[in-house]
């Protein structure tokens, strides 16, 4: 059984309640009575009511119940995607293996959080070898050694199935993601189109050399942008947390994120529409596009804030 982690209370309650309510949906999406849903899922009578309050579920039990609901069509790809459950629901994993995967997430977060903290204090991201010795300072070693430690830090995290990403790089993928595809699958399909000359490089792939050219890897500005992403493509959270995809939200009329985003320029730190000749009523068009941009910007800022706060399980914010 997993222990309850610091910073998990809010998500534990909200996510468990959201799951319990979602399980009441039948295969056709029509809400069923509590008794019918519980019997179909093989749950004891009153289980859903018990979990609609503040009780919450153990994180591995959340996965098992979500798997039951997904198998019966009560939960869709969107649910699995937004809660970062793809790898956990990918096969009939026994509870013990689910616990191992979740434990790896938390272990990766410890390495990530401590590495960020060390670098912010002027140290290399990894601790000294077990043989001892004082922690090395970033500015007291050769650039090659500092970068090697940085890469080794990321590799330790990747060995646990997670990865370190720039928050805006992750958001770039998140906004174009299809809930039925993982990030790896999205990149594969995008790459296939690119080979046929149909599309350019994926919008979410950042130029890693940028940081080494214009900003040192130990810059607080860079470190503040980094988040830990789990094996299922969502930012790490101390408990299963929902990252609501834009496609799940109702938008203002005409406000749809498409390739037309290229018709905007960043001016004084804000997105502004570029001149267009689509019709005579350009002022009305500009007003509509400004409203769309304002809405999209609010959503992006909210997601960046949420993902950034998740990066250390609440330790830094």
C-alpha positions in Angstrom: 0.0 0.0 0.0 1.4 3.4 -0.9 1.9 6.1 1.6 0.1 9.4 1.4 2.6 12.1 0.1 2.9 15.7 1.0 0.9 17.9 -1.4 -1.4 15.1 -2.5 -4.6 15.8 -0.4 -6.3 18.2 -2.8 -5.8 16.0 -5.9 -6.6 12.8 -3.9 -10.0 14.1 -3.0 -10.8 15.8 -6.3 -9.5 13.0 -8.5 -11.2 10.2 -6.6 -14.5 12.1 -6.7 -14.1 12.7 -10.4 -13.4 9.0 -11.0 -16.3 7.8 -8.9 -18.7 10.1 -10.8 -17.3 9.1 -14.1 -17.9 5.4 -13.3 -21.6 6.0 -13.2 -21.6 6.5 -17.0 -22.8 3.4 -18.9 -21.3 2.1 -22.1 -23.5 4.5 -24.1 -22.5 7.5 -22.0 -25.9 7.5 -20.2 -25.8 7.9 -16.5 -26.7 4.7 -14.6 -27.9 4.3 -11.1 -25.3 3.7 -8.4 -26.5 0.1 -7.8 -26.4 -0.8 -11.4 -22.9 0.7 -12.0 -21.5 -1.0 -8.9 -22.9 -4.4 -9.8 -21.5 -4.1 -13.3 -18.1 -3.2 -12.0 -18.0 -5.9 -9.3 -17.9 -3.3 -6.5 -19.7 -3.6 -3.2 -23.0 -1.7 -2.8 -22.2 1.8 -1.6 -18.7 1.9 -3.0 -19.3 5.0 -5.1 -21.0 6.8 -2.3 -18.1 6.1 0.0 -15.7 7.6 -2.5 -17.7 10.7 -3.4 -16.7 12.2 -0.1 -13.3 13.1 1.4 -12.1 9.6 1.8 -10.0 9.2 -1.3 -8.3 6.1 -2.7 -4.8 4.7 -2.6 -3.1 5.6 -5.8 -2.8 2.0 -7.1 -6.4 1.4 -6.4 -7.3 4.5 -8.4 -5.5 2.8 -11.4 -7.3 -0.5 -10.9 -10.8 1.1 -10.7 -10.0 3.2 -13.7 -8.9 0.1 -15.6 -12.3 -1.5 -14.8 -14.2 1.5 -16.0 -12.1 1.8 -19.2 -12.6 -1.8 -20.0 -16.4 -1.3 -19.8 -16.4 1.9 -21.8 -17.3 4.1 -18.8 -14.0 6.0 -19.1 -12.8 7.1 -22.4 -9.3 7.8 -23.9 -9.7 11.4 -22.8 -9.9 10.4 -19.1 -6.9 8.0 -19.4 -4.9 10.7 -21.3 -5.6 13.6 -18.9 -4.8 11.5 -15.8 -1.6 10.1 -17.3 -2.7 6.5 -17.0 -1.7 5.1 -20.5 1.2 3.1 -19.4 -0.6 1.9 -16.2 -3.6 0.7 -18.2 -1.6 -0.6 -21.2 -1.7 -4.2 -20.1 -3.1 -6.4 -17.4 -0.5 -5.4 -14.9 -0.9 -6.9 -11.4 -1.3 -4.5 -8.5 2.3 -5.1 -7.5 3.7 -4.0 -10.8 1.4 -0.9 -10.8 2.9 -0.1 -7.4 6.4 -0.4 -8.9 5.6 2.0 -11.7 4.1 4.5 -9.4 7.1 4.2 -7.0 9.4 4.9 -9.9 7.5 8.1 -10.6 8.1 9.2 -7.0 11.7 8.2 -7.1 12.3 10.1 -10.3 10.7 13.1 -8.7 13.1 12.9 -5.8 16.0 12.9 -8.2 14.5 15.7 -10.2 13.7 17.9 -7.2 17.0 17.4 -5.4 18.9 18.0 -8.7 17.1 21.3 -9.3 17.7 22.3 -5.7 21.4 21.5 -5.9 22.0 23.5 -9.0 20.1 26.4 -7.6 22.5 26.3 -4.7 25.5 26.4 -7.1 26.2 22.6 -7.1 26.2 19.9 -9.7 22.8 18.2 -10.0 24.1 14.8 -8.8 25.5 14.2 -5.3 29.2 13.1 -4.8 30.0 9.5 -5.3 29.5 7.1 -2.4 33.2 7.2 -1.8 32.8 10.6 -0.3 34.1 14.1 -1.0 32.6 17.5 -0.9 29.8 18.4 -3.3 31.3 20.0 -6.4 30.3 23.6 -7.3 29.1 24.2 -10.8 31.4 27.2 -11.4 34.5 25.3 -10.1 34.5 22.5 -12.6 35.1 22.4 -16.3 32.1 23.0 -18.5 32.3 19.4 -19.8 32.1 18.0 -16.3 29.1 20.2 -15.4 27.3 19.2 -18.6 28.2 15.5 -18.0 26.6 15.7 -14.6 23.6 17.4 -16.0 23.2 14.7 -18.6 23.7 11.9 -16.0 21.0 13.5 -13.8 18.5 13.4 -16.7 19.6 9.8 -17.6 18.9 8.6 -14.0 15.4 10.0 -14.4 14.9 8.5 -17.8 16.0 5.1 -16.4 12.9 5.3 -14.2 10.7 5.9 -17.2 10.3 9.7 -16.8 11.8 12.6 -18.5 12.8 16.3 -17.9 11.1 18.7 -20.3 10.8 22.4 -20.8 7.2 23.3 -19.7 6.5 25.2 -23.0 7.8 22.3 -25.0 5.4 20.0 -23.2 2.5 22.4 -23.6 3.3 22.6 -27.4 2.7 18.9 -27.6 -0.2 18.9 -25.2 -2.2 21.4 -27.3 -1.9 19.4 -30.5 -2.1 15.9 -28.8 -4.8 13.4 -29.6 -6.0 11.7 -26.4 -5.8 8.3 -28.2 -2.0 8.7 -28.9 1.0 8.9 -26.7 3.6 11.5 -27.2 5.9 8.9 -28.8 3.1 7.8 -31.2 2.4 11.5 -32.1 6.0 12.1 -32.9 6.1 8.9 -35.0 3.0 9.9 -37.1 4.4 13.5 -37.4 7.7 12.2 -38.5 6.0 10.0 -41.1 4.2 13.0 -42.6 7.5 15.0 -42.5 9.2 12.3 -44.5 6.6 12.8 -47.2 7.3 16.5 -47.1 3.9 17.4 -45.7 4.8 19.0 -42.4 7.8 20.6 -40.8 9.5 19.6 -37.6 7.0 19.1 -34.7 6.0 22.4 -33.0 6.8 21.0 -29.6 10.4 20.0 -30.2 12.6 22.6 -28.7 16.2 23.5 -29.7 18.2 22.1 -26.9 21.3 24.0 -28.2 19.5 27.2 -27.5 20.1 26.9 -23.7 23.8 26.2 -24.1 24.3 29.0 -26.6 22.2 31.8 -25.0 21.7 30.7 -21.4 23.8 28.4 -19.1 22.2 25.2 -18.0 22.4 26.3 -14.4 20.4 29.5 -15.1 17.5 29.9 -12.7 15.4 31.1 -15.7 16.0 27.7 -17.4 15.5 25.6 -14.2 12.2 27.3 -13.5 10.9 26.1 -16.9 11.8 22.5 -16.3 9.1 20.0 -15.3 9.1 16.2 -14.7 7.0 14.3 -17.1 5.9 10.8 -16.3 6.0 7.6 -18.4 2.5 8.4 -19.5 3.3 12.0 -20.8 1.7 14.1 -18.0 3.6 16.3 -15.5 4.4 14.6 -12.2 1.9 14.9 -9.4 2.1 13.6 -5.8 -1.3 11.9 -6.6 -3.2 11.3 -9.9 -4.1 14.8 -11.1 -6.2 15.8 -14.1 -4.6 18.1 -16.7 -7.7 19.1 -18.7 -7.1 19.0 -22.4 -8.3 22.1 -24.4 -10.5 19.9 -26.5 -12.6 19.1 -23.4 -13.4 22.8 -22.8 -16.2 24.8 -24.5 -14.7 27.7 -26.5 -16.1 31.0 -27.6 -17.6 30.9 -31.1 -14.8 30.8 -33.7 -12.1 30.3 -31.1 -10.3 27.1 -32.2 -6.6 26.5 -31.9 -5.4 25.5 -35.4 -2.4 26.2 -37.6 -3.8 29.8 -37.9 -1.7 30.5 -34.7 1.1 31.4 -37.2 -0.9 34.5 -38.1 0.1 36.0 -34.7 3.2 37.7 -33.7 4.7 38.2 -30.2 4.7 42.0 -29.6 5.9 43.3 -26.2 5.5 39.8 -24.7 1.9 39.4 -26.0 0.3 37.6 -28.9 -1.0 40.0 -31.5 -2.8 39.2 -34.8 -0.9 40.0 -38.0 -2.5 42.1 -40.7 -4.9 40.2 -42.9 -6.9 40.9 -46.1 -9.8 38.5 -45.7 -12.6 41.0 -45.9 -13.7 44.6 -45.5 -14.6 44.3 -41.8 -11.0 43.9 -40.6 -11.7 45.6 -37.3 -14.4 43.0 -36.4 -12.0 40.2 -37.4 -9.2 41.7 -35.3 -11.6 42.0 -32.3 -12.7 38.4 -32.7 -9.1 37.1 -33.0 -8.0 39.2 -30.0 -10.7 37.5 -27.9 -9.6 34.1 -29.1 -6.0 34.9 -28.3 -6.9 36.2 -24.9 -8.8 33.1 -24.1 -6.0 30.8 -25.4 -3.4 32.8 -23.5 -5.4 32.5 -20.2 -5.6 28.7 -20.7 -1.9 28.4 -21.5 -0.9 30.5 -18.5 -3.1 28.4 -16.2 -1.5 25.2 -17.6 2.0 26.5 -17.2 1.3 27.5 -13.6 -0.2 24.2 -12.9 2.5 22.2 -14.5 5.3 24.3 -12.9 3.8 23.8 -9.5 3.7 20.1 -10.1 7.3 19.9 -10.9 8.4 19.3 -7.3 5.2 17.9 -5.9 4.4 21.2 -4.3 7.8 21.7 -2.7 8.5 24.9 -4.4 5.1 26.5 -4.7 
